[in-house]
Structures are given as C-alpha cells and as structure tokens.
Amino acid sequence: MSWHITADLMDAYLAGGLDPARAMSVDAHLDGCPDCRAAVPYEEGWLRDSWQRLEAEVLSPRPSPLERLLRSGGVPEHVARLLTATPTMNGAWVAAVVAALAFAVLAARESAAYLPVFLAAAPILPLAGIALAYGPRVDPVHELLAATPLSGARLLLVRAAGTLAVAVVLAAVAAPLLPAPAGLSAAWLLPSLATTSCCLLLSSRLPVPASALAAGGLWLLGVAAAGGLTGDLLTAFGPAAQLGYGCAALLISLRLYYKVNA
Ligand SMILES: [Zn+2]
C-alpha cells in the first residue's frame, strides 16, 4: 500500500471534522491497513459513548405528544407507535368529524325533526375513518405493517379501536348539546360499537373500505326501514333496538376476539 493516513487527516477524522466522502475513504483505508489502524487510539469509554449516542439516535426517534400520552397511559410502545401513525389520527379527519358533528347539532337545535341526523351520522364517522385509513395508497407505515409481527386482523383491530375511540369521545362531547333527553342523546353509542365491529368482521372476507361501506349502508338502511315501518325515524334508537345493538356488538366482538386469538 503506497498511501497512508497523514497525522493531520487522522486528527480531523478522530475529531469528526471530515466530510462524509473523505470520512468514508479513511474508513475504507483503515479497514485494510493494520498500520494506520494501530494509530487510532482505542478508548473503551469513547467507543461506548459514541455507540450509545448512535443507538439513541437510530432506535429512539422522538415520539409525538399523542404517542407519549398513550405510553404514559400504559399502551405498549409498538402499539402506540402504530396507533399514532394511523392516517385517521391526523388533523384532517378529526376536523371533518368535528365539522359533521357540529353541523348535526346545529341542525337538531334548529328543529328537533333533525335529531335523527346526528344519531344516524355518529356511527358512520368511525366507519369512514377506518375505510379511509387502510392500504398502501394512504398508509405512511404500510411497509412497516407488512413486516410487523402485529400484522393483519390484530393490527386492524388496534387501529380501528383507536379510530372508534376518537370518534366516540368527540360525539360524547357534542351529544349533551342536543335538544333531547340524555338517554336519546347517547343513542348513537351502541350502534357505533355494533357497526364498527360488524365492519371488522366483514373485513376478513372483503377489503376494508368495502366492509365499512357495507356496515354503514346496512345501518342507514335499518334506520330508514324502521322509520318507514313505524312512521317515526327515532324507532331505530329506542330501547328495544338498543338492546339489539348491544347484543350484536357483544357477540361480534367475542367472535372477533376468538378469530384474532385463534
Ligand atoms: Zn495506512
């Protein structure tokens, strides 16, 4: 070997002052030249410190505020990371949900005849979030998901639950503003659970957006059919119907639980 690392170059290299191209050529030379390698001081403390700095930088990207909140609430790190990377967790979807709920509340306050609009729409919002949230076109962590041990149905459940939770919290904030008794104001909650779990069950046979569309369509058809039969659009939100939604949500959730843990 005719060329060796000069003392100046070695000093600059050790101080971390070389541009990447020159640093890499020094690396390459050190790799093949025992003489120059012997000139690199071996300090265990320095090596350990720089490795730890590197490790901290590569392995622990700074978590977002929402992710830190979830983790302080006891959500495991990998679940929190995937939840906060859910596209529906971004501002646009939340803003759309808030706008839809606000519009429905204002309409119902304008005329009680519009109350069913809020009750029928609230279960559609999490479905829309789930439908819009999946697939390579929209998902920034799609490649990561394809390689994660938490793949497939279990992952869909985790992220759908996150989407549902956000929609339920927002609707729960809006519901007390409705001109209706508390029981009726909350009549969207069990339908939300039932339609979301129905969508998840269908998604083992159909693409996720088609499942969401089917579950949402069934729900709206059911509301319209019950209203048409009895002449009262609130029929689908009465106590008997609520019992049905509760049972359906429970049974479908159990089915999903066994499917995922099978
Ligand atoms: Zn050399």
Residues whose N, C-alpha, C, O or C-beta is under 5 A from the ligand:
A	BS01	ZN	W3 H4 I5 C33 C36
